[in-house]
Amino acid sequence: MRPAAKALALAAAVLLPGGALAAGNMPQLNPHDMVPQLVWLAILFAVLYLLMSTIAVPRISATLQARDAKISGDLAAAEKANDDARALIEAYQKRLAGARENSRRLTREREEADGAAAAAHLAQLNERIGAQIGEAEKRIAAARTNALSSLEQMANDVAQSVYAKLAGQPADSGQLGAKVTDAMKRNSR
């Protein structure tokens, strides 16, 4: 017998009333019992649909919105820290350009007046400007380090929160922190 004919004979034996499986071994295929089964199927489907639409979906939606809000806030804070660092660098470069221009002007005036006194005064100016530049570089480096460390801490907190929500258990903070640090190092290159 061909496979198609076998499948047709099996379907007829199952679906036709009085078939061996319909009446004896598989009561769910009995035509007299199908209407109540379909009614219960519709009732259970409606109950499950209501439960999902009123309880499960709003909770999932609220969790996703809270997570999106937290991530947006963290990204906004990181962007603000980045903008602050850029503003500090720009101010530093303006002050540096102003200090260099001032130094050049003073040097020209002193060279015309007195060469030896100008050399001593220039050394003092260069030392003072170097100290100001060094101090400004230290402040900028400290601000950048502070911004990067708080960005790293925020990223670590977000990663732990996301991992805990997705995995349903707290993350190993050491391993997760190392992965966040590694990712930040790779992205900063």
N, C-alpha and C positions, 0 to 999 in steps of 0.2 A: 504494500500500500504506500502511496506517495506521502510525503510529509504534509502537504497541504490538505490532503484528504483526511489524514489522521487528526490534524488540528480542527478541521470542520466537524468530524465525528465527535471529538472530545467536547467542543463547544455545544453541540446539539445535546449531548448527554447531560451536560451541566445545566444548561439554560431551559431546556424543555421541561414542562411539568411531567412528573412521573419518571423522570430520569433517576438513575441510581443515586447520584450525588445530591440532587435537589430535594428529594423527599427523605432520604434516610440519613446520610452522613453530614450534610451541610444544610441545617435548617435556615440559615440566613439567606439562602437562595430560593427558599420556598415562596412562591408568588403570594400566598395568603399572608405571609409575615412581612412582606416588603413595605407596605404602607405605614405600619407603626414604626418600623425601623427608620424610614425616611422622615417621619414626623420627629422622632427623637434626635435624628441627625440634625435637622433644622433647628430644633430647640437648643441643642448643645452648641451648635455653631453660633447661634445668636448670643447665648450666654458667654461663650468664650470671646466672641467679638466685642461684646460690651465690656468685659473685664480687661481685655487688652487695650481698648480705646480709652477707657476711663482711668485705669490704674497704671498699667505697664508703660504705655507710650508716653503719657505726660511725665512720668518719673525719668524715663530715658531722655526725653527732650530737655527736662530741667537740668539733668546732669550734663548733657552736652552743651547747653547754654552757659552753665556755670564754668565749665572747662574752657569754652571759647572766651568768656569774659576774662578769666584768669590769664589765659595766654595773651589776649589782646593787651591787658594791663601790663603784663611783663614785657611784651614787645614795645609798648609805648614808653615804659620806664627805661628800657635799654636804648631806645632811640633818643630819648631825652638825655641820657648820660652820654651817648655818642655825640649829640649836638653840643652839649656843654664842653666836652673835650675838644671838639673842633673849634668852638669859640675861644677857648683858652689858648689853643695853638695859634689861632689867628691874631689874638691880642698880643701874644708873645712875639710873633713875627713883626707886628707893627711896632711894638716897643723896641725890638731889636733893630729894626730899620731906623727908627727915630734916634736910638742911641748911637748907631753907626754914623748917621748923618751929623749928629751933634759932635761926635768925636772928630770927624773929618774937618768940620768947621773950626773947632777949637785948635786942631793941629795946624791948620793953615795960618790962623791968627798968631799962634805962638811961634811958629817958624819965622814969620816976618819980624816979630818983636825981638825975641831972644832965643837962639838955637839951643843953648844949654838948658835954660829954664824950661823950654818947651819939651825937651826930652824927658826931664824929670816929671813934669806935669803930665805928659802923655803916658808915662809908665804908671802914674797914680790913677789916671783915668782908665787905662786899660785894665788895671787890677780891679778897680771899682765896677767897671762894666762887666768884666769877667765874673765877678762875684754876683752881680745882679742877674747876669745870664745864667750862671750856675744855680742861683736860687730859683729863678723862673723855671729852669729846666727841672729842678727838683720838684717844684710845685706841680708842674704839668705832669711829670712822671708819676707823682703821688696821686694826682687826680685821675690819671689814666689807669693806674694800678687799682685804685679804689673802685673806679667804674667797672673795670674788667672783673675784679673780684666779686663785686656785688652782682654783676651780670652772670658770672659763673655760679654764684650762690643761687640766684633766681633760676637759672637754667637747671641746676641740681634740684631745687625744690619742685619745679614744674615736672621734671623727669620723674622724681619720686612719686609725685601726686598722680601723674598719668599712669605710671607703672602700677601703682597700687590700685587705681580704678580699673585698669584693663586686666591685670592679672588677678585681682581680688585678694592680694596679699602684699605686705610691705616689701619693698625692695631692699637688697643688701646695699646699704649706703656706701660702703667702701668701694665695691665694684662699680656701682652706678656712678659715684663721684669720679672714679678713674675714667670711665667711659665718657662722661660729660667733659672732663678736662681734656681728654685726648681729642674729642670732636672739636672743642673750641680751639685747640692748638692747630689742628688741621685746617680749620676755617680761617684762622687769622694769618695764614701764610700768604 
